Amino acid sequence: MKKNLVMFVAVAMGLLIFQVSAGADQISQKEMDAAQLFVGTWSCAHTEGGVTGPYTTTIVKSLGNAWLKQTYDFAATANEPAFQGEWFLRYDERVHHWVRFGALSDGMYFAMTGKRTNDTWSWTYVLPGPGATAVFVKSQIQNILLTAPATRMNGTPVTEHHVCNKVP
């Protein structure tokens, strides 16, 4: 009898864990489905203080469709050399946040966590230092606006602004 009770408890615990895991997977999938609007190639323009310029970003499904991979290609400007960046994005149900990790060809790196409310993704920088935020807003079906945190250029605080249009 004791052996059957132990077996019953083990099976019940396994089913409970499976149900909780399946629910988490459904939430993660719902979040990943919401982010599919980002998949594609985008033509963007940014302003950061006195620096302006075009860039291209492409977002594809990656690593068995578990992540979104974003690549940046910034053209050289009068004041800045060309540079590239790569990011990985995913919803992590364990912490109930989006996570975003990236590195740039100039050696900079970032880690962020985010929340989504409808078509607005709000990100908080975790690395290299906490506190700053960035907001992605889907303003129209083919247009994404990004306002990034105030940064310092030559000692002066500036805010980045980006406007991206999906390339057909």
Sequence and secondary structure as in RCSB ss.txt:
>XXXX:A:sequence
MKKNLVMFVAVAMGLLIFQVSAGADQISQKEMDAAQLFVGTWSCAHTEGGVTGPYTTTIVKSLGNAWLKQTYDFA
ATANEPAFQGEWFLRYDERVHHWVRFGALSDGMYFAMTGKRTNDTWSWTYVLPGPGATAVFVKSQIQNILLTAPA
TRMNGTPVTEHHVCNKVP
>XXXX:A:secstr
 HHHHHHHHHHHHHHHHHHHHHHHHHHHHHHHHHGGGG EEEEEEEEETTEEEEEEEEEEEETTTTEEEEEEEE 
  SSS  EEEEEEEEEETTTTEEEEEEEETTS EEEEEEEEETTEEEEEEEES SS EEEEEEEETTEEEEEEEE
EEETTEEEEEEEEEEE  
